[in-house]
Amino acid sequence: MGKAGRPNKKQMLKKLTKETILSALKEKGNDSKYLLDQVDEYMRYFDNLDVLNIKLCEDLDIDLLKEKRQVTKEMRNILTFLGLKPVSVDGVITFEEL
């Protein structure tokens, strides 16, 4: 949490990302428990990617780069499985159907 218990920028981005994915699934009528579990898995990868990026800023490590590539690949695979594709419009990321 940030100052006075407010969420920081990373927490807000994570929340917005999850809400956007859930909204896109709901619009498609695909909000079954199994798919919602996949969104939770995506968000765990989201956290892992953040940790990897922090570590890579501290020290460039080939193994960490490989891990980052694998994590981003898994995140893309989940989005593909959900039938979503990230789209950036004026810096705002949304998800559209594949």
N, C-alpha and C positions, 0 to 999 in steps of 0.2 A: 504494500500500500504506500501511497505517496503521503504528502503532508496532510495532517488532520484526517487520516484514514481514507482519503480519496484514492481511487485507483490511479496507477501511473499510466503513462502512455502505452507501454507494452501490454498491460492488462486490458486497457480499453481496446487496443487493436485486436487482441485475442478474442475478447467478447464480441466485438463487431464482426470479426471473421466468422465465428460460430453462428451468430444470429443470421448473417447473410446466407450461409450454407443452409441452415435450417429453413429459412424463408424460401430459398430456391427449391428445396425439396418439397415443402408444403405446397408451393405453387404447382409443382408437377403432380401432386397427389401421392408422393412417395415418402410418407413419414412413418413407415413401419418401425417397430422396435429394432429390428436387425439393422436397418439403415441408420437409425439414430445411434446405434452402437458404433457403426463405422465412422460417424461424425466424431464421436468421442475419441476413437483411435486416431483420427486425423489431428485432433487437437493435442493429443499426446505427442505426436510427431512435431506439431507446431512448437511445443515447448522444447523438445529435443533440438530442433533446428536453432532456436534462440540460444541455447547453451553452447551448441557447436560454434555459432557465429561469435559469441563472446570469447570463447577459447581461441578461435582462429585470429581474432584481433590481438590477442595477447601474444600468440606464438604461432607462426605458420608451420603446420605439421601435415605432412602428406597423408598420414593415416586419418587425421581429422577431416581432410578434404574428401577422402574416399567415403568416409562415414556421412559427410554432408550430402554428397551425391546420392548415396543410397537412401537417406532420409527423404530428400526431395523427390526421388523417384517413387518411393512408397506413397508420398503425399499425392503425387500426380495419379498414381494407380487408384487410390481411394476415390479421388474426384472423378476419374474415368468410370469406376465402378458405380458411383452414384449418378453418372450420366450428366456431370456438370463440367463446365469449362470456365476457368477464371478469366474475367475480362476487366481491363482497367480503362475507365473513362474519366478523364481529367483527374487522375490520381486516386479515384475511388474504385475499389475492386468490388465487382459483382460477379455472379455466377450465372451462366446461361446453359441451356441444354445442349448436349452434344448432338 
